[in-house]
Amino acid sequence: MISAPRPAEEKRTKLLRSLPERLPALCRAVLPALASFLCLLLLPFIRWFDIPSPFAAAFLPARREKPDLFALLGLAGSLALRLLWGLPADLWQYIGCAGLWLLLRKYRPATDIQAALYTLLGLLPRLFAACLTGTAWDAITAAAGLPMGMLCAFLMHHCFEEWHESYAQPRARERFGVQLLFLLMLSALGFFRIGSVNLGQLMATAAVWMAAAVNGSGFGAAAGLICGSVLVMSGHDYRLVFPLCLCGLLGGLRGISGTRWLVPPLSALACLLTGCLTPAYRQPIHWLAGLLGGLLWAVFARQLREKAELYLSDALPGNSAMENDFVSQRIAHMRDAVEEIAHALPRPGDDAVADSEALGSLLCAACTNRELCWSRTRKATEELMTQSMELAREGAAVAESGLPALARHGCLRAEAIDQTAQQALVAQKKRRHRQHKAEYEQTLTMTHLCAMAGTLSELSALAAGRSAGDLQAAHVISLALDELRLPARLCYARRVDGHLQAALEMTSLLPGRRAVEGLITYLEEQEGLSLSVTRVEKGRIELEETPVYTATVGTASIGAGGSSISGDACVAKHCDGGRMLMVLCDGMGHGQEARAQSEKTLELLQLLLEAGYSRRQAIVAVNGIMLTACRECFTTVDLCDVDLWTGRVLCEKLGACATWVVRGDHLKKVEAPSLPLGILEEAKPCHVEYTLHSGDILLLMSDGVADAFRDEDDLKHAIGESLYIQPQRMADALLRAALMAGGDSPRDDMTVMVLLLINRQHAPRE
């Protein structure tokens, strides 16, 4: 008989199974406290230029969180080490820091200036004690620590958003804060020694190799110079800068950076080389310290490099910022080239010919009297030709009885003037048509080029670089991915027109839609950042900040005579940037041909708008395409672009029926008279703007619905009777009312589109 497990054993088993999952969260909770303890244990030991350390008092107010018990334990441990090793206790430094710890438990500095002033309060006890009981030099060095500590507190408070350990991409000022704190800790470790190995020199060697591996030889040499200078300020031999710079130069070489086990012997060799160059002095860095520093980097190269790239990779030119600038410049050059092409297009010449020349070129071409008529009697000849063309244009016959100038002139070809004038009129009409067509083709080409230039301008602005808001958003999303352990990588996070757009690349084989939904919920609850999925394709998920308003759309349609094929076509589509695009097209006639016209017009409009064309540019381009494809077909267009951030509606109408806005019990008619698309070569849509508020309803309808009612009052009554909260029910009800008003068999195609705009905070939860 198998006995059931005891509750204690079952609880222990669950705890052991969940330990791997809880370990990252446990580390994130413990490591900040441990880091705080170590910082306040080591920072009091720093002495730059014989100035007692002000950095412990600067570190306490620089952090965003309240100082915890571990910070106080670090101060106590530092004082205990001083007493244990028989060093000067510097008691007033610890008294000032302890008092500052108590003050910060209740009052936190809100600004960088306040953090600097709090540091001043923590350093004043040591200054007063030095002035009362110490020598003049003690008072001077204690006073010199005040501005140093205040400046450090100012910089660190500005840089530290929070003290944590994570693999999220930090912002630029956070990177600077981490680098500054590392240099302070390096200087503090230079005070400690194990045998002949100085811990500060050991860590400096490992840090230089790490910097060189991340960003190359130039950065490695600069890192060696900086780390060496920090140690020199703490009293170390100035010659240690040479081996550190040499390690940095070697670390960036391709063969060495790719073979990490070459690092320890080369590091020890660089330290020995310094001793050989200056034999009268001892080695500034012991070869064993160099060997251990290189070994530390070789053992933990992968882990340390992953962390170092976060804080060092964007600090140099030649990184993504430079690539963004290069791409932005190339796009700007392409945009300028497109604009120059647009301006350089040849203008159609005005080849209009005067009536006298048009008729004379045909009538007098083979006449033997041409030279006489167009030289001695030129004025009379031009007058005769002009009057003849005017009579022909009016449809009157050209004869001597109706044209006295003809009788006076004595033209040898008088009997052919009437027929030739008609031919000249036809030639003039063809010439004007060619010129008008050339002007129209130039307008279409200009429209396409201007749309391309506008799209390139937007791309140039996006490629110009990341803003502080982009970095903050990337930081927050990366933290959430790390916290939730999602199998995804953040590709980008950019604010376009002030609204966030981001993309994730899934690293797992299975689709991560559920995981992304958990991420969206986490960001909204923990960070107040509301995102929604806009596109999913090939393991890539695109997110966009959710706008203020949410829109739901309902459509209802029926063909003429009750047919299932309607000549109307409509679409309601969410677009990038928090926009809702509604388009209703009504093709000429009924049936399949009208359906094909309206669907093709709708398809082209969508494609051009998605390609970056403005509404006017897309309409002009589609009008030209439809005229080229079919000269005797037209389509009405009702296009509404709804901004879901502001509720603003930008409407373009070409022969479309009036749009209705329902706000409570009030109806507003929005109409704009214009011709449909595909009639004239110059499409001139009527532009209307208005604003919707939460709870407003927008109605679009084809002329089959509007004409079904006897008058506008009946239409208003039907709209009022069809009001529903659900847009689809309202569209069905209004179409049903139109069918009842016009008879059971509709005489024209009928389509209704209904949009309901609701503030997202008031929208019902799904």
C-alpha positions in Angstrom: 0.0 0.0 0.0 1.4 3.3 -1.1 1.0 6.1 1.4 0.1 9.6 0.4 2.9 12.2 0.7 2.9 14.3 3.8 2.0 18.0 3.5 5.5 19.0 4.7 7.2 16.8 2.0 4.8 18.1 -0.7 5.5 21.7 0.3 9.3 21.1 0.2 9.1 19.4 -3.2 7.1 22.3 -4.7 9.6 24.7 -3.2 12.6 22.8 -4.8 10.8 22.7 -8.2 10.0 26.4 -8.2 13.6 27.4 -7.1 15.0 27.7 -10.6 12.1 30.0 -11.6 12.4 32.1 -8.5 16.2 32.4 -8.6 16.3 35.4 -11.1 13.8 37.3 -9.0 15.8 36.5 -5.9 19.0 37.7 -7.5 17.3 40.9 -8.5 16.2 41.5 -4.9 19.5 40.5 -3.3 22.1 42.0 -5.6 21.1 45.7 -5.2 21.3 45.4 -1.4 24.7 43.6 -1.7 25.9 46.3 -4.1 24.8 49.0 -1.6 26.7 47.3 1.2 29.9 47.0 -0.9 29.8 50.6 -2.1 29.5 52.0 1.4 32.1 49.6 2.7 34.7 50.7 0.1 33.9 54.4 -0.7 35.1 55.8 2.6 38.7 54.6 1.9 39.2 56.8 -1.2 41.7 59.6 -0.9 42.3 61.7 -4.0 45.2 64.1 -3.8 45.2 63.4 0.0 41.6 64.6 0.3 39.6 62.4 2.6 36.8 60.6 0.8 33.5 62.5 0.3 32.0 59.8 -1.9 30.1 57.8 0.8 28.2 60.9 1.7 27.6 61.6 -2.0 26.4 58.1 -2.8 23.6 58.0 -0.1 21.4 60.8 -1.5 22.2 60.0 -5.1 20.1 56.9 -5.1 16.4 57.1 -5.8 15.4 54.6 -3.1 15.6 55.1 0.6 18.8 53.8 2.1 18.3 50.4 3.6 19.9 48.6 6.5 22.6 47.2 4.3 23.9 50.7 3.6 24.2 51.2 7.4 25.9 47.8 7.7 28.4 48.8 5.0 29.3 52.0 6.9 29.7 50.0 10.1 31.9 47.4 8.3 34.1 50.2 6.9 34.7 51.7 10.3 35.4 48.2 11.7 38.1 47.6 9.1 39.7 50.9 10.0 39.8 50.0 13.7 41.0 46.4 12.9 43.9 47.6 10.7 44.9 50.4 13.1 44.1 53.1 10.5 42.9 56.6 11.4 39.2 56.1 12.3 38.0 59.4 10.6 35.0 59.0 13.0 33.3 62.3 12.0 32.9 61.0 8.5 30.9 58.1 9.7 28.9 60.2 12.1 28.0 62.6 9.3 27.0 59.6 7.0 25.0 58.0 9.8 23.1 61.3 10.4 22.5 61.6 6.6 21.2 58.0 6.6 18.6 58.9 9.2 17.6 62.1 7.4 17.2 60.2 4.1 15.0 57.6 5.7 12.3 60.4 6.0 13.2 63.0 3.4 14.3 62.2 -0.1 16.0 64.7 -2.4 13.7 65.5 -5.4 16.3 67.3 -7.6 20.0 67.1 -8.3 20.6 70.3 -6.4 18.9 68.9 -3.3 21.1 65.8 -3.5 24.2 68.0 -3.5 22.9 70.0 -0.5 22.2 66.8 1.4 25.8 65.7 0.7 27.0 69.0 2.1 25.1 68.3 5.3 26.8 64.9 5.6 30.2 66.4 5.2 29.9 69.4 7.6 30.6 67.4 10.8 34.0 66.4 9.6 34.8 69.9 8.5 33.8 71.4 11.9 35.9 68.7 13.7 38.9 69.4 11.5 38.6 73.2 12.1 38.3 72.7 15.9 40.8 69.9 16.7 42.9 69.3 13.6 45.7 71.2 11.9 45.3 73.8 9.2 46.1 71.2 6.5 43.3 68.9 7.9 40.9 71.8 7.6 41.9 72.6 4.1 41.6 69.0 2.8 38.2 68.6 4.6 37.0 71.8 2.9 38.3 70.6 -0.5 36.1 67.5 -0.1 32.9 69.6 0.0 32.7 70.7 -3.7 34.0 67.3 -4.8 31.3 65.4 -2.9 28.6 67.9 -4.0 29.5 67.6 -7.7 29.6 63.8 -7.4 26.2 63.7 -5.8 24.8 66.0 -8.4 26.1 63.8 -11.2 25.1 60.5 -9.7 21.6 61.7 -8.7 21.1 62.8 -12.3 22.3 59.5 -13.7 20.8 56.9 -11.5 17.1 56.1 -12.2 17.2 53.1 -9.9 19.8 50.8 -8.6 19.3 47.3 -10.1 20.9 44.5 -11.9 19.3 43.7 -15.3 20.1 43.0 -18.9 17.9 45.9 -20.2 19.4 48.5 -22.4 20.2 51.5 -20.1 19.9 55.1 -21.1 23.0 57.3 -21.8 22.9 59.0 -18.4 22.6 55.7 -16.6 25.6 54.4 -18.4 27.6 57.4 -17.4 26.5 56.9 -13.7 27.6 53.3 -13.8 31.0 54.2 -15.3 31.5 56.9 -12.7 30.7 54.6 -9.8 33.0 51.9 -11.3 35.9 54.4 -11.3 35.2 55.3 -7.7 35.1 51.6 -6.7 38.3 51.0 -8.7 40.0 53.8 -6.7 38.7 52.3 -3.4 39.9 48.8 -4.3 43.4 50.3 -4.9 43.6 50.7 -1.1 43.4 46.9 -0.6 46.2 44.4 -1.3 46.5 40.6 -1.0 50.2 39.8 -0.8 51.9 41.5 -3.7 48.6 41.8 -5.7 46.8 45.2 -5.5 43.0 44.6 -6.0 42.6 48.0 -7.7 45.3 47.3 -10.3 43.9 43.8 -10.9 40.4 45.1 -11.6 41.8 47.9 -13.7 43.6 45.4 -15.9 40.5 43.3 -16.4 38.4 46.4 -17.1 40.8 47.6 -19.8 40.8 44.2 -21.6 37.0 44.3 -21.4 36.7 47.8 -22.9 39.1 47.0 -25.7 37.2 43.8 -26.6 33.9 45.7 -26.8 35.0 48.8 -28.7 38.5 48.2 -30.1 42.1 49.4 -29.5 41.4 53.1 -29.4 38.8 52.8 -26.7 40.9 50.3 -24.8 43.9 52.7 -24.7 41.6 55.5 -23.5 40.2 53.2 -20.8 43.7 52.4 -19.7 44.5 56.1 -19.4 41.4 56.8 -17.4 41.7 53.9 -15.0 45.4 54.6 -14.5 44.7 58.3 -13.8 42.1 57.3 -11.2 44.6 55.1 -9.4 47.4 57.7 -9.7 45.1 60.2 -7.9 44.8 57.7 -5.1 48.6 57.6 -4.7 49.8 54.9 -7.1 52.8 55.1 -9.3 52.1 57.1 -12.4 53.9 54.6 -14.6 51.1 52.1 -14.3 49.3 54.1 -17.0 51.8 52.5 -19.6 51.0 48.8 -19.0 47.2 49.6 -18.9 47.3 51.5 -22.2 49.4 48.7 -23.7 46.8 46.1 -22.6 44.1 48.3 -24.2 46.0 48.5 -27.5 46.6 44.7 -27.6 43.0 43.9 -26.6 41.5 45.5 -29.7 43.6 43.5 -32.2 41.5 40.9 -34.1 43.6 37.9 -33.4 43.9 38.6 -29.7 40.3 39.6 -29.0 39.1 36.4 -30.6 41.4 34.2 -28.5 40.7 35.0 -24.9 43.3 32.6 -23.5 46.1 34.7 -24.9 45.0 37.6 -22.6 46.6 36.4 -19.3 50.2 35.9 -20.6 50.0 39.1 -22.7 48.8 41.0 -19.7 51.6 39.7 -17.4 54.1 40.4 -20.2 52.9 44.1 -20.5 53.5 44.5 -16.7 57.0 42.9 -17.0 57.8 45.1 -19.9 57.2 48.3 -17.8 59.7 47.0 -15.2 62.3 46.4 -17.9 62.0 49.9 -19.3 62.5 51.4 -15.9 64.9 49.1 -14.0 65.7 51.6 -11.3 62.2 51.4 -10.0 60.0 48.5 -8.9 57.2 47.5 -11.2 54.2 49.8 -11.0 51.9 46.8 -11.6 53.1 43.5 -10.4 53.1 40.8 -13.1 50.9 38.6 -10.9 48.3 41.3 -10.7 48.3 41.6 -14.5 48.2 37.8 -14.9 45.2 37.5 -12.6 43.4 40.4 -14.2 43.8 38.9 -17.6 42.7 35.5 -16.3 39.6 37.1 -14.7 38.6 38.5 -18.1 39.4 35.2 -19.9 37.3 33.1 -17.5 34.3 35.4 -17.4 34.6 37.0 -20.9 31.2 36.0 -22.2 29.3 37.2 -19.1 31.3 40.3 -18.6 31.2 41.3 -22.2 27.4 40.9 -22.4 27.1 43.3 -19.5 29.9 45.7 -20.7 28.3 46.2 -24.1 25.3 47.7 -22.4 27.4 50.4 -20.7 30.2 50.9 -23.2 29.0 50.1 -26.8 27.1 53.4 -27.3 29.7 55.6 -25.8 31.8 55.7 -28.9 31.4 56.9 -32.5 31.1 54.2 -35.1 28.0 52.6 -33.4 24.3 52.7 -34.2 24.2 56.4 -33.8 26.7 56.9 -36.5 24.9 54.4 -38.7 21.6 56.3 -38.1 23.3 59.6 -39.1 24.7 58.0 -42.3 21.3 56.5 -43.3 19.5 59.8 -42.5 22.0 61.7 -44.7 21.6 59.3 -47.6 17.8 59.5 -47.3 18.0 63.3 -47.2 20.1 63.2 -50.4 17.6 61.0 -52.1 14.8 63.3 -51.1 16.7 66.3 -52.4 17.3 64.5 -55.7 13.6 63.6 -56.0 12.6 67.2 -55.4 15.1 68.4 -58.0 13.6 66.0 -60.5 10.2 67.3 -59.8 11.3 70.9 -60.3 13.3 69.9 -63.4 10.3 68.4 -65.3 9.9 70.1 -68.6 6.9 72.4 -68.7 4.6 71.9 -71.7 5.1 74.8 -74.1 2.3 77.0 -75.1 2.1 76.1 -78.8 -1.1 78.0 -79.3 -1.3 79.4 -82.9 -3.2 82.5 -83.9 -6.3 82.1 -86.1 -4.7 83.9 -89.0 -1.6 81.6 -88.9 -3.7 78.5 -88.5 -5.8 79.2 -91.5 -3.0 80.8 -93.6 -0.7 77.8 -93.2 -3.4 75.5 -94.8 -5.0 77.9 -97.3 -2.0 79.7 -98.7 0.5 76.8 -98.7 0.2 76.2 -102.5 -1.1 79.6 -103.6 1.0 81.5 -106.2 0.0 84.8 -104.6 1.3 83.9 -101.1 4.3 86.2 -101.1 2.3 89.2 -102.2 -0.5 88.6 -99.6 1.8 88.0 -96.7 4.2 90.8 -97.4 2.7 93.9 -98.9 -0.9 93.3 -97.7 -0.1 91.3 -94.6 -2.4 93.3 -92.3 -5.4 92.9 -94.5 -4.6 89.2 -95.0 -4.4 88.5 -91.2 -7.7 90.4 -90.7 -9.4 88.3 -93.4 -8.1 85.0 -91.9 -9.2 86.0 -88.4 -12.7 87.0 -89.4 -13.0 83.8 -91.5 -12.1 81.6 -88.5 -14.6 83.5 -86.3 -17.4 82.8 -88.8 -16.4 79.1 -89.0 -16.3 78.9 -85.2 -19.8 80.3 -85.1 -21.0 77.8 -87.7 -21.7 80.5 -90.4 -20.6 80.1 -94.0 -17.6 82.0 -95.2 -18.7 83.9 -98.3 -18.2 87.4 -99.9 -21.8 88.3 -99.1 -21.2 87.9 -95.3 -17.5 88.9 -95.3 -16.7 92.3 -96.9 -13.0 91.9 -96.3 -13.0 88.8 -98.6 -14.5 90.9 -101.5 -11.9 93.6 -101.0 -9.0 91.3 -100.8 -9.5 89.4 -104.0 -8.3 86.0 -102.7 -7.5 83.5 -105.5 -8.8 80.6 -103.3 -11.9 82.2 -101.9 -14.1 79.2 -102.7 -11.9 76.9 -100.4 -11.8 79.2 -97.4 -14.9 77.7 -95.7 -13.7 74.1 -95.9 -10.1 75.0 -95.0 -11.3 77.0 -91.9 -13.1 73.9 -90.6 -9.9 71.9 -91.0 -7.9 74.7 -89.2 -10.4 74.5 -86.3 -10.0 70.8 -86.0 -6.2 71.2 -86.0 -6.4 73.8 -83.3 -8.6 71.6 -81.1 -6.1 68.7 -81.5 -3.2 71.0 -80.6 -5.0 72.2 -77.4 -5.8 68.6 -76.5 -2.2 67.6 -76.8 -1.1 70.5 -74.6 -3.7 69.7 -72.0 -2.7 66.0 -71.9 1.0 67.0 -71.5 0.1 69.3 -68.6 -2.1 66.5 -67.0 0.7 63.9 -67.3 3.1 66.4 -65.8 0.7 66.9 -62.9 0.5 63.2 -62.3 4.3 62.8 -62.4 4.7 65.7 -60.0 2.1 64.1 -57.6 4.1 60.8 -57.5 7.4 62.6 -57.0 6.1 64.8 -54.2 4.6 61.8 -52.5 8.0 60.0 -52.7 9.8 63.1 -51.3 7.3 63.3 -48.4 7.8 59.7 -47.6 11.6 60.1 -47.7 11.3 63.1 -45.4 9.5 61.0 -42.8 12.0 58.2 -43.1 14.9 60.8 -42.7 13.3 62.1 -39.5 12.8 58.5 -38.1 16.4 57.6 -39.0 17.9 60.7 -37.4 18.3 59.0 -34.1 16.6 58.0 -30.9 15.2 60.5 -28.5 15.2 60.3 -24.7 11.6 59.0 -24.9 12.7 56.2 -27.2 15.5 55.2 -24.9 13.2 55.3 -21.9 10.5 53.2 -23.7 13.2 50.7 -24.8 14.5 50.5 -21.3 11.1 49.8 -19.8 10.1 47.2 -22.4 13.5 45.4 -22.1 13.1 45.3 -18.4 9.6 43.7 -18.8 11.0 41.1 -21.2 13.7 40.2 -18.7 11.3 40.2 -15.8 8.8 37.9 -17.5 11.5 35.8 -19.1 9.8 36.0 -22.5 11.5 34.4 -25.5 11.6 37.6 -27.4 14.1 40.4 -28.4 13.2 44.1 -28.7 14.0 45.2 -32.3 13.1 48.9 -31.8 11.1 51.3 -29.8 10.5 54.6 -31.4 8.0 57.5 -30.9 6.4 58.6 -34.1 4.4 61.9 -33.8 4.7 61.5 -30.0 3.2 57.9 -30.0 5.2 54.8 -29.3 5.8 52.1 -31.8 7.8 48.9 -31.0 8.6 45.6 -32.6 9.5 42.2 -31.0 11.3 39.3 -32.6 10.3 36.0 -31.1 13.2 33.7 -30.4 11.1 30.5 -29.7 9.7 28.2 -32.3 6.2 28.4 -31.1 4.1 31.6 -31.7 4.2 33.8 -28.6 0.9 35.6 -28.9 -0.2 34.6 -25.4 3.2 35.6 -24.0 2.9 39.0 -25.7 -0.5 39.5 -24.3 1.0 38.9 -20.8 3.7 41.5 -21.6 1.0 44.0 -22.7 -0.9 43.4 -19.4 2.3 43.7 -17.4 3.3 47.0 -19.0 -0.1 48.5 -18.6 -0.4 47.5 -14.9 3.2 48.1 -13.8 4.4 50.9 -16.0 1.2 52.6 -17.1 2.2 52.0 -20.8 -0.8 50.8 -22.9 0.2 48.9 -26.1 -1.7 46.8 -28.6 -0.7 44.4 -31.4 -0.9 45.9 -34.9 0.8 43.3 -37.0 2.1 39.7 -36.7 4.2 38.1 -39.4 7.1 35.6 -39.5 8.0 35.6 -35.8 7.8 39.4 -35.6 5.2 41.2 -33.6 4.6 44.9 -34.0 3.2 46.9 -31.1 1.7 50.4 -31.0 0.7 52.7 -28.2 -3.1 52.4 -27.7 -4.8 55.7 -28.6 -7.3 57.6 -26.4 -10.3 56.5 -28.3 -11.5 53.2 -29.6 -13.7 52.8 -32.7 -16.0 50.1 -33.7 -17.5 49.9 -37.2 -20.6 48.2 -38.6 -21.5 47.9 -42.3 -24.6 46.7 -44.1 -25.0 46.5 -47.9 -27.4 45.1 -50.6 -27.3 45.3 -54.3 -29.9 46.8 -56.6 -33.0 44.6 -57.1 -32.0 42.6 -54.0 -28.9 41.2 -55.7 -26.0 39.8 -53.6 -23.6 41.7 -55.9 -23.5 45.4 -55.0 -21.8 48.1 -57.0 -20.6 49.7 -53.7 -17.4 48.8 -52.0 -16.3 49.9 -48.5 -13.6 49.3 -46.0 -12.8 50.3 -42.4 -9.2 49.8 -41.4 -6.9 50.6 -38.5 -3.8 52.3 -39.7 -0.4 53.1 -38.1 -0.3 56.1 -35.8 -3.7 55.5 -34.2 -5.9 56.2 -37.2 -9.1 54.7 -38.5 -9.6 54.9 -42.3 -13.1 54.6 -43.6 -13.7 54.6 -47.4 -17.0 54.1 -49.3 -17.0 53.9 -53.1 -20.0 53.7 -55.4 -19.3 52.6 -58.9 -21.3 53.7 -62.0 -24.3 51.6 -62.6 -25.1 48.2 -61.0 -23.9 44.7 -61.0 -20.5 43.1 -61.5 -18.9 45.9 -63.7 -19.8 48.6 -61.1 -18.5 46.3 -58.4 -15.2 45.9 -60.2 -14.8 49.7 -60.6 -15.5 50.5 -57.0 -13.3 47.7 -55.6 -10.4 48.6 -57.9 -10.7 52.3 -56.8 -10.8 51.3 -53.2 -7.8 48.9 -53.5 -5.7 51.6 -55.2 -6.6 54.2 -52.6 -5.6 51.9 -49.8 -2.3 51.0 -51.4 -1.3 54.5 -52.1 -2.2 55.7 -48.6 -0.2 52.9 -47.0 2.7 53.9 -49.3 2.8 57.3 -47.7 0.7 59.3 -50.2 -1.4 62.1 -48.7 -5.2 61.9 -49.2 -5.1 64.5 -52.0 -2.1 62.9 -53.7 -3.7 59.4 -53.6 -7.0 60.8 -55.1 -5.1 62.5 -58.0 -3.1 59.4 -58.7 -6.1 57.0 -58.7 -8.1 59.4 -60.8 -5.3 59.4 -63.5 -5.1 55.6 -63.3 -8.8 55.1 -63.7 -9.0 57.6 -66.6 -6.2 55.8 -68.4 -7.9 52.4 -67.9 -11.4 53.5 -68.7 -12.5 56.8 -70.1 -16.3 56.4 -69.5 -16.5 55.2 -65.9 -16.7 57.1 -62.7 -16.9 56.3 -59.0 -18.0 58.3 -56.0 -15.5 58.4 -53.1 -16.3 59.2 -49.5 -13.0 59.0 -47.5 -12.9 59.7 -43.7 -9.6 59.7 -41.8 -10.3 59.5 -38.1 -7.6 60.4 -35.6 -8.2 58.1 -32.6 -5.9 60.3 -30.4 -7.9 63.5 -30.8 -11.2 62.5 -32.5 -10.4 64.8 -35.5 -11.9 63.7 -38.8 -10.4 64.7 -42.1 -12.9 64.0 -44.9 -12.5 64.0 -48.7 -15.7 63.8 -50.8 -16.0 63.2 -54.6 -19.6 63.1 -55.6 -20.5 61.3 -52.3 -23.7 61.7 -50.3 -23.8 63.7 -47.1 -22.2 62.3 -43.9 -24.2 62.4 -40.7 -22.8 62.9 -37.2 -25.0 61.8 -34.3 -24.3 63.3 -30.9 -27.0 62.4 -28.4 -30.3 63.7 -29.8 -28.6 66.1 -32.2 -27.9 65.3 -35.9 -25.3 67.2 -37.9 -25.2 67.0 -41.7 -21.7 67.2 -43.4 -21.9 67.6 -47.1 -19.7 69.0 -49.8 -20.7 69.2 -53.5 -18.2 67.8 -56.0 -17.9 65.6 -59.0 -17.1 61.8 -58.8 -13.7 60.3 -59.5 -12.9 59.5 -63.2 -14.9 62.3 -64.9 -12.4 65.2 -65.1 -8.7 65.0 -65.5 -8.3 67.4 -62.6 -9.9 65.6 -59.6 -10.9 68.2 -57.1 -12.2 66.6 -53.9 -14.0 68.8 -51.3 -12.2 68.8 -48.0 -14.2 68.9 -44.7 -12.9 68.8 -41.1 -14.8 68.2 -37.9 -14.2 66.7 -34.5 -15.9 63.7 -32.8 -16.2 63.2 -29.1 -16.7 60.1 -27.0 -20.1 58.6 -27.7 -20.5 60.2 -31.2 -21.7 58.2 -34.1 -20.5 58.8 -37.7 -22.7 57.6 -40.6 -21.6 57.1 -44.2 -24.1 56.0 -46.8 -24.4 55.6 -50.6 -26.9 57.5 -52.6 -29.1 54.4 -52.8 -29.9 54.8 -49.1 -30.2 58.6 -49.1 -32.6 58.6 -52.2 -34.8 55.9 -50.7 -36.4 58.4 -48.4 -38.9 61.1 -49.6 -37.0 64.0 -48.0 -34.4 64.8 -45.4 -36.8 64.8 -42.5 -37.7 61.2 -43.2 -34.0 60.3 -43.3 -33.4 62.0 -39.9 -36.4 60.2 -38.4 -35.0 56.9 -39.7 -31.6 57.6 -38.2 -33.2 58.5 -34.9 -35.2 55.3 -34.9 -32.1 53.2 -35.8 -29.9 54.3 -32.9 -28.2 51.4 -31.2 -25.0 51.2 -29.0 -23.8 48.4 -31.3 -22.7 49.9 -34.7 -23.6 46.7 -36.6 -27.1 46.6 -35.3 -27.5 50.3 -36.2 -26.2 49.7 -39.8 -28.7 46.8 -40.2 -31.6 48.8 -38.8 -30.9 51.8 -41.0 -30.6 49.7 -44.2 -33.9 47.9 -43.2 -35.6 51.3 -42.8 -34.3 52.4 -46.3 -35.6 49.2 -47.8 -39.0 49.8 -46.2 -39.1 53.4 -47.4 -38.1 52.6 -51.0 -39.9 49.3 -51.5 -39.0 45.7 -51.0 -36.8 45.7 -54.2 -34.1 48.5 -54.0 -33.7 50.5 -57.2 -30.0 51.2 -56.5 -27.2 49.7 -54.5 -27.4 50.5 -50.8 -24.5 50.6 -48.3 -24.4 52.0 -44.8 -21.2 52.4 -42.6 -21.6 53.2 -38.9 -18.7 54.2 -36.6 -19.0 54.6 -32.8 -16.2 56.5 -31.1 -15.7 55.7 -27.4 -13.0 56.9 -24.9 -10.9 53.8 -24.2 -11.2 54.4 -20.4 -15.0 54.2 -20.7 -15.1 51.3 -23.1 -16.4 48.0 -21.7 -13.7 45.4 -20.8 -13.7 42.4 -23.0 
